Amino acid sequence: MIWFCSKITKKTVIPVSLCMFVLMKYTLGKEERLKSRKLIGRLYTEGKSVKAFPLRMVYLQTEHTSGYPAQVGVSVPKRNFKRAVDRNRIKRLLRETYRKEKYTVYDALEKPYVFMISYLAKDEWKYADIEHKMKKLLTLFIEEIKKDES
């Protein structure tokens, strides 16, 4: 059965099964976001970290209620960005870059993890630079968990 899948492209006819796969593949849903105050507290007290300036990831291997291999949160300090508009824009960029690269992490994880990605710089970086650093950060994270597991 073939359906018109308008969210991908307006002029392409795609099978329904493929359409759902493509739409679902690169989402960052509610279940994948770290919201639990208890988990966030444990993350900062017991977690380990990796850095790729201007990003820092604090991670912890733990069980969580989500059906996903990882839950992620993002943070931007109010100390460095006074206006909420600026903080929200950077958080949106961080979520977007993670969303596009999360499957490299999902393929490497064998146990469930939670992590928080923080923005450390005092000025805004361009999207391309943040995307490059996010790839580097996730690669460092994968190397660290492989080293910890062996």
C-alpha positions, 0 to 999 in steps of 0.5 A: 500500500502506498501513501502520500507522506507530506512531512518528508517531501511534498512530491514523493510517494513513499510506502507507509511502512517506510514513511513511519520509519523515516518520521520516527527515526530522528525524533526526540520524544517526551520519553527520551527527555530527562525530567526526573529530579531524583535522576538528575540529582543522582546524575550530578552526585554519582555521574562521570563526565566528558568534555568537548568545549563548549559542551560537557556531558555528565552521564550515569548508567542506571535503570529508568522507566523509559523504553529507550536506551538513553534519556537526555537533558540539556542545560544552559547556565543563567550566569552566562546568558541572562536572557531566557531567549538566548538560553532557550535558543541554545537549548534548542540547538543542543537538542537538535544536534543531539537528535540528529546524532543520537543513533550513533549512541543508541547503537553503542549502548548495551545498558540504559544511561541517563545524561545531561549535556551542558553548554559551557561557553559564554557566547553563542556558537554557530549551529555548524560548530555546535554540531561538530562538537556534539559529534565529538562529545558523543564519540568521546562518550562512546569511547568512555563507556566502552573503556568502562565496560571492558 
